Amino acid sequence: MKIDKKLNRLSLYDSHFENELRADDSIVLTFDWAKLDNLEEFGIDDFVVLGKTKMTIKGIKDEQLKAYFEGKKYKLIDFPENVGKYWHEVANTTIDDTNKTLQLDGLFTKDGENFWVEWILRYEICEIEWNSYVTGKEWKNGKLPED
């Protein structure tokens, strides 16, 4: 299953990066799971919990990784290869479908330093894809998506 509209309903809270693949101005990120506020394309108004989730971002126009230290000071750092090695889990997800921007933030450790990071990028196309999901009701009853 795949969506490419109304992506602002996506949350990657507590998700982990499992894989990343960069090519030119595109990136494919795989997360261990995700949550959507609804799956209206399939008539589901309740939230759904997705199994392994792939985010494909094409036409990246601008990208910044801000590492915060000593409160509100930050420095820009290069986005490392194998981001999952450094990024513990996603804390917040902000997607603006109109302006085509994505922001993920969370705790990041590199070269013995801990940072709070914000990864901000502008893109042309973003798609979310998954193979399995459970509804909010099923999730509350202990069922998990099966990948």
URHU-V379130 format. One record per pair of residues at least 6 apart in sequence whose ideal C-beta (glycine too) atoms are under 8 Angstrom apart, sorted by sequence separation. I is the first residue (numbers start at 0). GAP is how many residues later the second one is. If there is no record, write none. Layout:
I,GAP
I,GAP
//
This chain:
20,6
37,6
67,6
68,6
79,6
94,6
95,6
107,6
108,6
19,7
20,7
37,7
66,7
93,7
94,7
106,7
107,7
19,8
37,8
65,8
66,8
93,8
94,8
106,8
107,8
18,9
19,9
37,9
38,9
65,9
66,9
92,9
93,9
106,9
107,9
133,9
18,10
19,10
36,10
37,10
65,10
66,10
92,10
93,10
105,10
106,10
133,10
18,11
35,11
64,11
65,11
91,11
92,11
104,11
105,11
133,11
16,12
17,12
34,12
35,12
63,12
64,12
91,12
104,12
132,12
16,13
17,13
34,13
64,13
91,13
104,13
131,13
16,14
17,14
34,14
35,14
64,14
89,14
90,14
91,14
103,14
104,14
131,14
15,15
33,15
34,15
89,15
90,15
102,15
103,15
129,15
131,15
14,16
15,16
32,16
33,16
62,16
89,16
90,16
102,16
130,16
14,17
32,17
88,17
101,17
102,17
14,18
32,18
87,18
88,18
101,18
11,19
14,19
32,19
33,19
86,19
87,19
100,19
101,19
31,20
32,20
86,20
87,20
100,20
30,21
31,21
86,21
87,21
100,21
101,21
11,22
12,22
29,22
30,22
85,22
99,22
100,22
10,23
11,23
29,23
30,23
85,23
98,23
99,23
9,24
10,24
29,24
30,24
85,24
99,24
101,24
9,25
10,25
28,25
29,25
9,26
10,26
27,26
28,26
99,26
8,27
27,27
8,28
27,28
28,28
8,29
26,29
27,29
25,30
26,30
79,30
86,30
25,31
94,31
25,32
2,33
24,33
25,33
26,33
76,33
5,34
17,34
24,34
25,34
24,35
24,36
2,38
14,38
76,38
76,40
78,40
0,41
11,41
66,41
68,44
73,44
56,45
68,46
67,47
66,48
67,48
66,49
67,49
66,50
67,50
65,51
64,52
65,52
64,53
65,53
28,54
63,54
64,54
65,54
63,55
64,55
62,56
63,56
62,57
63,57
62,58
30,59
61,59
62,59
60,60
61,60
19,61
59,61
60,61
19,62
59,62
60,62
19,63
59,63
60,63
19,64
56,64
58,64
59,64
18,65
57,65
58,65
16,66
17,66
56,66
57,66
58,66
16,67
57,67
15,68
56,68
57,68
55,69
56,69
16,70
55,70
54,71
55,71
15,72
54,72
15,73
16,73
54,73
55,73
14,74
15,74
53,74
54,74
13,75
14,75
52,75
53,75
13,76
52,76
53,76
12,77
52,77
11,78
12,78
49,78
51,78
12,79
50,79
51,79
12,80
49,80
50,80
51,80
11,81
50,81
10,82
49,82
50,82
9,83
49,83
48,84
9,85
47,85
48,85
7,86
47,86
7,87
47,87
48,87
6,88
7,88
46,88
47,88
7,89
45,89
46,89
6,90
45,90
48,90
5,91
43,91
45,91
4,92
11,92
35,92
46,92
50,93
33,94
38,94
50,94
48,95
49,95
50,95
51,95
33,96
48,96
50,96
35,97
32,112
9,118
6,119
3,121
6,121
3,122
3,123
2,124
3,124
1,125
2,125
1,126
1,127
0,128
1,128
0,129
0,130
0,132
//
